[in-house]
Amino acid sequence: MARKNLLASITGPTVDRSLHEARSDYATRGASRSMMLSIEELAESAKRLTDGETIVALDPNLLDASFVADRIEDDEEEFALFREGIEKDGQLQPILVRPHPEREGRYMIVFGHRRARAAREIGISVRAVVKNVEEIAHIIAQGQENTRRADLSFIEKSLFAARLQAMGQSKDTIKSALSVDDTLLSRMLSVTEIVPASIIEAIGAAKTIGRDRWEELKKLLLRPGAAGQAADLLGSDAFKELDTPARFNQLLTQLQRARKPVRPAPTPDAVGNWSPSDKRVAASYRNTGKAFSLSLKSKDAGEFGHYLSSNLEALYQAFREAKQRNQAGD
């Protein structure tokens, strides 16, 4: 009964139990069934909070951002096109706000921050649904709206999850907000735990960069000295002029190159050339310690090479005898 009263205060009418038939397996692990049913009902309701509600016109200057950020930055070129669309065609979808929990007469945006910003810059009212929702419903509605629109990059979703965790929200709430399972949530949080916030902010949203490549960057940053190398690159003017996917790619490439061991330059006596006085053959050699390569060129190269290969046994025996004599002399 307590669960039904909670849902009624947030979502209105009781949600039809048929909404739960398609639940993911992860939603029943690690929490009681009643708790998970409550979260799932909130998640389903969050998708439809504007259905059948009264849409009002609000002054965008009365709106405050959500208490938890879900974006690193706005792509200004993309936002300019978005704003032009609203200016031309109007605001097609209302935003969702709730009465501000601490500031009387103001509202907190649940989702629709870009639409509110566009309305503010254009100088028009913003179409909104005002709903009394509690913190958990706010989180789920905000996360699922952005997930449904495919509006956030992997790293933005990961930061959103990390911020919710830092606020003390349960993993069940975070999973419902982002529509992810335990495994994916764990991988998202591991990226934000290892990749410093300063690096993420310097790179930006990187919307085309997915989970696998962020995990590769995470592993590279575990190498001693890698964070310092990254900081040197992030501070350069050339890096800052790149768009966010290009920044990520440049950093990843630099760290990949730094991971490979640098081979020492060969010493002067490790490489050389030889030719007889008649110049009928020319030889070049390279000694790396574990390998010795000999290359023959010029007129007699083929015949001389065949002679050497045919007499390798005798030459090796002569080498062994000379080496033993030298050792005996020492």
C-alpha positions, 0 to 999 in steps of 0.5 A, a space after each residue: 500500500 505504501 508503494 501505491 501511495 508514493 506513486 500516486 503522489 508523483 505520477 497520478 493514477 496507478 500505473 497499469 501492471 502490464 507496463 512491467 511485462 518487458 522488464 530487463 533482467 537486471 532490474 530484478 537483481 540486487 534490490 527487493 521486488 517492491 523497490 524495483 517495481 516502484 522505480 520502473 513505474 516511475 521510469 515509465 511514467 517519466 516518459 509520459 509526464 507531459 501526456 494529458 497535462 496542461 501546457 503553460 507559458 513561462 518566463 524563461 528567466 524564472 527557470 533554474 537548471 536541474 540540480 544535477 548537470 547532464 552535459 559537459 558543454 553545448 556545441 554552439 554551432 549545433 545549438 545555433 541551428 536548434 535555436 533558429 529552428 525554434 525561432 522559425 517553427 516555434 517550440 514543438 515540444 514542451 519542457 518539464 519543470 517543477 516548482 523550485 524546492 528552495 526558491 519560491 516563485 521559481 521553477 527547476 528544469 527537469 528536462 528541456 534545458 536547451 529549449 529553455 535557453 533558446 527561448 531566453 535568447 530569442 526573448 519568448 516564453 517557453 512552453 512547459 508542463 509544471 509537475 510536482 515531482 520528487 527528486 527520484 522522479 526528477 532524476 529518472 525523467 531527466 535521464 530517460 528523456 535524454 536517453 530517448 533523444 540520444 542526445 548525450 554522448 557516452 562520456 556525458 552519460 557516464 558523468 551524469 551517472 557519477 554525479 548521481 552516485 556522488 549525491 548518494 543515489 542508488 545504483 537502481 535509480 541510476 540504472 533506471 535513469 539511464 536505461 543501462 544494466 549493472 555491467 554497463 553502469 560499472 564500466 561507465 563509472 570506471 571511466 570517470 574514476 580513472 580519467 581525470 575530470 580535467 581531461 574530460 572537460 578539456 576534450 568535451 562531449 565528443 559525441 561520436 566517441 563511444 564506450 570502447 574508445 573511452 575505455 582504451 583511453 582509460 587503460 592508457 592513462 593507467 600507465 605511469 607518466 601518461 597523465 602528465 603527457 596528456 596535460 602537456 597536450 591539453 594545454 596547447 593552443 593547437 589542441 584547443 582549436 580542434 573539435 571535441 572528437 578530434 581532441 579525443 583522437 589526438 590525445 589517444 594517438 599520442 598516448 598510444 605512441 608513447 606506450 611503444 618502447 623507443 628503440 635506441 639508435 644503433 651505435 656507430 659500430 653496429 652498422 657499416 659498409 664494406 667493398 673490395 678494392 675492385 668494387 665488384 661487390 658492396 656489402 652493408 651490415 647491421 648488428 642489433 645484438 640479437 640479429 645480424 643482417 648482411 646485404 650484398 650488391 654490385 656485379 659479384 653480389 650473387 656469386 659472392 653471396 652463394 659462396 658465403 652461404 655454401 661455406 657457412 659451416 667452415 666459416 663458423 668453425 673458423 670463427 669458433 677457433 679464433 674466439 677460443 684463441 682470443 679467450 686463451 690469450 686473455 
